[in-house]
Amino acid sequence: MSLLSNCQAACSTAPVAIPTQIIGSIDETAQLLLGLANDAGDDLARRPPGGWVSMIREYDFQTQGLAAQLGTIANVGESAVISGLSGIQDVQPAIWIASGTGIPNNAAIRLVTPPVTMTTTPNTITLSVRSTVTGAGSFAFGQSDYPLPGDFVRAIDDTFWDRSRFWSMRGPQSPQQWQLYKSSVIGRASIQRRFRFRSVYSGGGAFISIDPVPFDNGSQFVFEYVSNGWCQGINGVPQNSFEADTDVMIDATLEYLLRLSLKYRLLRRLGLSYSEELDEFERQVDKALAHDGGATILNLTPNNNLSLIGPWNLPETGFGNVSA
């Protein structure tokens, strides 16, 4: 059922006129219903701590890096400037890190010049710190921070993997843990990567920061997250609010719960009794939460011993035979 159909169903049980249009209507009841529907959708989206199954997404992204190349480094004021570079048009300030001759650990890129135009390409990089040496050297660059999906709400724990190395990632790190690894000597010896969510730009969106910074190009990273898209248009694109009368909830269960929520919310706004409708809504939400995604089978007599080989991973026949 669409937004309009759900609103009409809610009105059929209340002493109000049934609307023929919701989005764009000047009718006060239609405007009230739109506000209640969006409130109901937001409320439902926040119910399960781990997110509804229909709102869980997988995010895959690749590392970006530039192989070491020759250049010249000099200190200008409180910054180091590397000149004579090539192929750095994709390097972005604040979210890329430099490494190489005389460059301190975790030296962020502050500026890339000149700007990319039809006639010019960048060849100079300014760092956030001074270099310990000057002159010719070899320099590599890697992206340390990656933007999160536009519909990101919260991450699913223990789903972060470096697929190129078959390693799970440690995190999210707290600010204290992050600085321990980024600023102390123990961070230099790490192999397994860590991550943290943070805002890189002042007033900007959130990023996922990777440490140690990957300087290779094309490594595969993945994690799962809860999307903010609890409804969708006729084109199937998830949305976080209703934008058309034909919009629907992301799945049939949430659609049913939305209709129940609309009923009690409308009665409450009209000053009428809504306790029975609210009770029915809450009971159905509890059932939906219990059934969403199913449940694992629990072993009442688990074996805590580590078993690396057994009948579950040995063939039933032909054990030890060698094929000619």
C-alpha positions in Angstrom: 0.0 0.0 0.0 1.1 3.5 -0.8 1.4 6.5 1.5 -2.0 7.7 0.3 -3.6 4.3 0.8 -2.2 4.0 4.3 -3.4 7.5 5.3 -6.9 6.7 3.9 -7.0 3.5 5.9 -6.1 5.4 9.1 -8.8 8.0 8.4 -11.4 5.2 7.9 -11.3 4.5 11.6 -11.4 8.2 12.7 -14.0 10.9 12.5 -12.2 12.8 9.7 -12.7 13.2 6.0 -10.7 10.7 3.9 -8.2 12.6 1.8 -7.7 12.1 -1.9 -4.2 13.6 -1.9 -1.4 13.9 0.6 1.8 15.4 -0.9 1.2 19.0 -2.1 -2.3 19.2 -0.6 -3.5 22.4 1.1 -5.9 20.4 3.2 -5.0 20.6 6.9 -5.9 16.9 7.5 -3.7 15.8 4.6 -0.8 17.9 6.0 -1.3 16.4 9.4 -1.3 12.9 8.0 2.0 13.6 6.2 3.7 14.8 9.3 2.3 11.8 11.3 3.4 9.3 8.6 7.0 10.7 8.5 7.1 10.6 12.4 5.9 7.1 12.3 8.5 6.0 9.7 11.3 7.6 11.7 10.1 5.9 14.9 9.9 2.5 13.2 13.4 2.9 11.6 14.9 3.4 15.1 13.2 0.5 16.9 15.7 -2.4 16.4 19.2 -1.6 17.7 20.8 -3.6 14.9 18.4 -2.2 12.2 15.6 -3.9 10.3 17.0 -6.5 7.8 15.4 -4.6 4.9 17.4 -1.5 6.0 20.9 -3.2 6.3 23.3 -2.4 3.4 26.7 -3.6 2.5 29.3 -0.9 1.6 32.3 -1.9 -0.5 35.1 0.6 -1.3 38.6 0.5 -2.7 41.8 2.1 -1.3 43.4 4.9 -3.2 47.1 5.4 -3.3 50.0 6.6 -5.4 53.2 4.7 -5.8 56.4 6.3 -4.6 57.9 8.9 -7.0 60.7 11.4 -7.1 60.3 15.0 -6.0 61.9 17.8 -4.1 60.9 18.7 -0.5 61.5 22.1 1.2 60.2 23.7 4.4 58.2 26.9 4.0 57.1 28.3 7.3 55.5 25.6 9.4 54.9 23.3 6.4 56.8 21.1 4.1 56.3 21.6 0.3 56.9 18.8 -2.1 57.4 19.9 -5.7 58.1 18.3 -9.1 55.3 15.6 -8.7 53.1 14.1 -11.3 49.8 12.2 -11.4 48.5 13.8 -8.2 45.2 15.2 -9.6 43.1 12.8 -7.5 44.9 13.7 -4.2 42.7 15.7 -1.8 43.6 17.8 1.2 42.8 16.6 4.7 41.9 13.0 3.7 45.3 11.9 2.1 48.6 11.2 3.9 52.1 11.6 2.6 55.1 9.3 3.4 58.7 9.4 2.3 62.1 11.1 2.7 62.1 13.3 5.9 58.3 13.2 6.3 57.1 12.6 9.9 54.5 9.9 10.6 50.9 10.7 9.7 51.7 13.9 7.8 48.4 15.1 6.4 48.2 16.9 3.0 47.1 20.5 3.5 47.1 21.8 -0.1 47.4 20.6 -3.7 48.5 23.2 -6.3 47.9 24.4 -8.8 44.2 23.6 -9.2 43.2 21.3 -12.0 42.1 23.2 -15.1 42.0 22.6 -18.8 45.6 23.8 -19.1 47.2 23.0 -15.7 47.6 19.9 -13.5 48.8 19.8 -9.9 52.5 19.2 -9.3 53.0 20.5 -5.7 51.8 19.3 -2.3 51.9 21.2 1.0 51.9 19.2 4.2 50.6 19.9 7.6 54.1 19.6 9.2 57.7 20.4 8.5 60.1 17.9 7.0 63.2 16.7 8.9 65.3 16.9 5.8 65.2 18.9 2.5 66.2 18.3 -1.1 65.5 15.4 -3.4 63.6 12.4 -2.2 61.0 9.7 -2.8 57.4 10.2 -1.8 54.2 8.1 -1.7 50.6 9.2 -1.0 47.6 7.3 0.3 44.0 8.1 1.2 43.5 7.8 4.9 39.8 8.8 5.2 36.9 7.6 3.0 33.4 9.2 2.9 30.5 7.2 4.3 27.5 6.3 2.2 24.9 9.1 1.9 22.2 7.0 3.7 24.6 5.9 6.5 23.0 5.9 10.0 25.1 3.5 12.1 27.6 0.6 11.5 26.9 -3.1 12.1 29.5 -4.3 14.6 32.1 -6.9 13.6 31.5 -6.6 9.8 34.6 -4.6 8.9 37.0 -6.6 6.7 40.1 -6.0 4.6 39.1 -8.5 1.9 42.3 -8.2 0.0 44.2 -9.6 3.0 41.4 -11.7 4.5 41.7 -9.8 7.8 39.1 -8.4 10.1 39.6 -4.8 11.2 39.7 -3.6 14.7 37.4 -0.9 15.8 35.7 1.5 15.9 38.5 3.0 18.0 37.9 5.6 20.7 39.7 8.9 20.4 42.1 7.8 23.1 42.9 4.5 21.3 43.2 6.3 18.0 45.8 8.7 19.3 47.7 5.9 21.0 48.2 4.2 17.7 48.6 7.3 15.5 51.0 9.2 17.8 53.0 6.6 19.7 55.7 4.3 18.6 53.6 1.1 18.9 51.4 2.3 16.0 54.4 1.9 13.6 54.5 -1.9 14.1 50.9 -2.7 13.4 49.8 -5.0 10.6 46.1 -5.6 11.2 44.2 -2.4 10.3 42.1 -0.3 12.6 39.3 2.1 11.9 37.5 5.1 13.4 34.5 7.2 12.5 35.2 11.0 12.6 34.5 14.3 10.9 37.6 15.3 8.9 36.3 18.7 7.7 35.0 21.5 10.0 31.2 21.3 9.5 31.6 18.4 7.1 30.2 14.9 7.0 31.5 11.8 8.7 34.3 9.6 7.3 35.8 6.2 8.1 39.5 6.6 8.9 41.9 3.7 8.2 45.1 3.0 10.1 47.7 2.1 9.1 47.0 4.2 6.1 46.8 2.1 2.9 49.3 3.3 0.3 48.3 0.7 -2.2 45.7 1.2 -4.9 42.6 -1.1 -5.2 42.6 -3.1 -2.0 39.0 -4.1 -1.1 37.3 -3.0 2.1 33.8 -3.8 3.2 31.4 -3.2 6.1 27.6 -3.4 6.7 25.5 -0.5 8.0 22.0 0.6 8.8 20.5 2.8 6.1 18.1 5.7 6.8 16.0 4.6 3.9 12.8 3.3 5.5 10.5 4.1 2.5 11.0 4.2 -1.3 9.6 5.7 -4.4 8.2 3.9 -7.5 11.7 3.8 -8.8 12.8 1.6 -5.9 15.3 4.2 -4.5 15.3 4.2 -0.7 14.2 7.5 1.0 14.1 8.8 4.6 10.8 10.6 4.1 7.7 10.5 2.0 8.0 12.5 -1.2 5.0 11.3 -3.3 1.6 9.8 -2.7 2.8 6.6 -4.4 5.7 6.1 -2.1 5.7 2.8 -0.1 7.5 1.4 2.9 10.7 -0.6 2.3 8.9 -3.9 3.1 5.5 -5.3 3.9 6.1 -5.6 7.6 7.0 -2.0 8.1 4.0 -1.0 5.9 1.7 -2.8 8.3 3.3 -1.3 11.3 3.1 2.2 9.7 -0.6 1.8 9.3 -1.1 0.8 12.9 1.1 3.7 14.1 -0.9 6.2 11.9 -4.1 5.1 13.6 -3.1 5.8 17.1 -1.2 8.9 16.3 -4.2 10.4 14.4 -6.5 9.6 17.3 -4.1 11.1 19.8 -3.9 14.3 17.8 -7.7 14.5 17.6 -7.9 14.2 21.4 -9.7 10.8 21.3 -8.9 7.6 23.1 -6.1 5.7 21.5 -4.9 3.3 24.2 -6.1 0.1 22.4 -4.6 1.2 19.1 -1.3 2.0 20.8 -1.3 -1.3 22.6 -1.9 -3.2 19.3 0.8 -1.3 17.6 3.4 -2.0 20.4 2.5 -5.7 20.4 2.9 -6.0 16.7 6.2 -4.2 16.8 7.5 -6.7 19.4 6.4 -9.6 17.2 8.0 -8.1 14.1 11.3 -7.4 16.0 11.3 -11.1 17.2 10.8 -12.4 13.7 12.9 -10.0 11.7 15.9 -11.9 10.1 15.1 -15.1 12.0 17.2 -16.4 14.9 20.2 -18.8 15.3 19.8 -22.2 16.8 21.3 -22.3 20.3 23.2 -25.3 21.5 22.3 -26.2 25.0 25.5 -28.3 25.4 28.2 -26.4 23.6 31.7 -27.8 23.3 34.2 -25.2 24.3 37.2 -27.2 23.1 38.9 -26.0 19.9 38.5 -28.7 17.3 40.4 -28.2 14.0 39.6 -31.6 12.5 36.8 -34.0 12.9 34.1 -36.0 11.1 32.5 -32.7 9.8 35.5 -31.9 7.6 36.7 -35.4 6.6 35.4 -37.4 3.6 33.2 -40.4 4.4 35.0 -42.5 1.7 38.3 -42.6 -0.1 40.3 -41.2 2.8 44.0 -41.5 2.1 43.5 -42.7 -1.5 45.7 -41.2 -4.2 44.2 -40.7 -7.7 46.4 -41.9 -10.5 
